[in-house]
Amino acid sequence: MDRYDKYRQHFLKNIRKRLEEWETVEEIAHQDVYRLLHSIAGTAAMIGMDDIGNYARKLMEQWGEDEQKNGGAKEVKEQLTPLFQLCYEHQIGDVASNEQGAKKGDEPTVLLIDDDPSFLMYVKEHLEQSGWYVVAIADPIKAVASFYDVRPDCVVIDIHMQTKTGFEVLTFLKEKLKQQFVPMIVVSIDDRKEMRMKSYEMGADDFIPKPFAIDEFIVRIRRQLERKKLIDELLLLDELTHVYNRKYLKQAYEQLKSDWHRTHEPFCLAVLDLDHFKRVNDQYGHLIGDVVLKQFAQFVKTNVRARDIVIRFGGEEFVVLLPATEASEAFLVFERLREQFERIPFQSGETTFSCTFSTGIAEVNDPSKPIGYWIELADSALYKAKNTG
């Protein structure tokens, strides 16, 4: 058994499934036949079935994409019989589909959208070998609905799918991604110039024709992931403290809102403010003040959970978002941090000094309210904390 056998098994299983569906209908839509041929041509060559891929491509060219007429099921199957016979000559049995594993850490997430499960299985396994977390979804409608849950760092979309085209998915993502950058890669057996141009016009960052060499495909995805990391660092990280800047706050809040709608677990928004920071700048100078800001930001980031989000809101004020956390839990976290931070020594020449911070916490139990409402609530708690010492 070679390394492609399980993909071939799944590939043929899905062709048989489509034939079984066609047994119960009198007419078959022209576009349905074209999409099946497109899927076969795009996947077969990648899993060592070049004869099937080449024949499907030939039939696809003869069939044409733009015809609107339907054909009788019997006549359609007769026209495709040589292709199906070629498939069954391989005499390969069934294979169970992969199940989606859990994300292990902060590895990049790649979202694959293609209605050919064999293609998804093959590509998913190879991308995972590169150390990425891969979510493969065959239904583009479900992929769109789960976008905020998946939070991909790169999206791979096939143009031709049954329920929704890749261009429709691109349109949705282009609208939703105004506040962030997520690279989009279009793949298709149809690599005509007009199709490539339309993909780029719709927002694609790359176009890769099927079939493709998997090693080249991985390199091109890695390049897009590196671009995203660089752009995120340029646009979303605070230059001084190296935590997220204020631009990221709305995006992070939207992600937590999406989690809340799925789990209904409350989350917390905390506002942190260094006490008497103007005095530090006036007494020790702005360079020492910058040192305090940098160390404070890294202290908070290091001592909260990996999934908690630390944002420099402005000046000496920071916002921390804590997913799936109640106010009582958040209070214990920041009380511990407050006690630890005030023991950290800072040096200015021969003078040693310490700093403290105050915290205001708001438990978000109704994400339909705008983020400004919760910041104002946490700010009120913060000033109360400062006034009471």
MORAUR-V535782 format. One line per field, one symbol per residue. phi: phi as a letter, one per 20 degrees, with the letter a starting at -180 (. if undefined). psi: psi as a letter, one per 40 degrees, with the letter a starting at -180 (. if undefined). burial: b if it has 16 or more other C-alpha atoms within 10 Angstrom, else e. A space follows every 50 residues. Layout:
phi=???
psi=???
burial=???
This chain:
phi=.efegfffffgffffffffffffedeccfgffffffffffffegffdmdf fffffffffffffmeefdfdcfgffffffeggffffffffldeebfffdf eefeadfgddddcaedfffffffgfffffeneedddceeffffffegfff lfebcdcefecfebfffffgffffffdfdbdcfddecafedfgfffffff feofebccfefcffffgffffgffffffffffffeddffeemdfeffeff fffffffffffedlefcdddddcfflfgffffednfffgfffffffffff ffddffefddceeqledcdcdcflcegfffgfffffffffffeeeddcme edbcccbdcccceedbfffffgfffffffffffffffem
psi=hieedddddddddddddddddedeidihiddddddddddddddddefffd dddddddddddddideheiiiidddddddedddddddedefhaiiiiiih iihdbfiihhhhhhehddddddddddddeeeihhhhhdhddddddedddd gieihhhidhiddhidddddddddddfdeihhihhhiidgfidddddddd deeieihhiiiihddddddddddddddddddddddehhddefiiaddedd dddddddddddddfhiiihhhhhhhfdddddddeiddddddddddddddd ddeiideihhhhdhbehihhhhifhidddddddddddddddeehiihhbe hhiiiiiihhhhhhegediiddddddddddddddddde.
burial=eeeebbbbbbbbbbbeeeeeebeeeeebebbebbbbbbbbbbbbbbbebe ebbbbbbebbeeeeeeeeeeeebeebbeeeeebbeebeeeebeeeeeeee eeeeeeebbbbbbbbbbbbbbbbbebbeeeebbbbbbbbbeebbeebbeb ebbbbbbbbbbeeebbbebbeebbeeeeebbbbbbbbbbbeeeeebeebe ebbbebbbebbbeeeeebebbbebbeebeeebbeebbbeebbbbbbbbbe eebebbbbbbeeeeebbbbbbbbbeebeebeeebeeebbbebbbbbbeeb beebeeebbbbbbeebbbbbbbbbbbbeebbeebeebbeebeeeeeeeee eeeebbbbbbbbbbeebeeebeebbebbbebbeeeeeee
